[in-house]
């Protein structure tokens, strides 16, 4: 069984779904510390031919809380964010196909940050037809006080994974020899450059998966773009 483990991100870029495509099971960390200025509650879209940041506002709280302990701000204006997406992509070729998904995600009434993100990732996978099984880290019976590589190995062993695939940024964190000692193959995934038409202007790479879906039909994504990665 091939396994990946990731933080939950808000409408992540296509590389996140390359990782999902490459494995049988993805574990989403819910009991991991929330980090500011990452991609947990924000991403980039195309707006007026420029990249624009969209951010889920969070309730003010301790910086030491886990993702599953954070909540969306009470004043989060879902309608306003929907309007931002609507204005940005109304003229995109696959807007009619993608818009119901955006509505489903942004009108979700969950106020727990992890639950909201989990719902969105599952919904995107269903929309694309990605059948990777998604598990929540806290539901897996390991010692959750473990950190880093030891925690990853514990999850691999508990789930009986034979092959662990990590993002390319983990090359300096994880040792192939250490994993092989546990009879687990380790690879890192690297997304290949992807380019597609965006209203005929200069291409802006690695925007949210919503951008990919607004300009590419599901058939093209699943037959071509979703496999634009390599394992090293």
Secondary structure, 3 states (H helix, E strand, C coil): CEEEEEECCCCCEHHHHHHHHHCCEEEEECCCECCCCCCCCEEEEEECCEEEEEECCECCCCCCCEHHHCEECCCCCHHHHHHHHHHHHCCCCCHHHHHHHHHHHHCCCCCEHHHHHHHHHHHHHHHHCCCCEEEEHHHCCCCCCCCHHHHHHHHHHHCCCCEEEEEHHHHHCCCHHHHHHCCCEEEEEEECCCCCCCCCCCCCCCCEHHHHHHHCCHHHHHHCHHHCEEEC
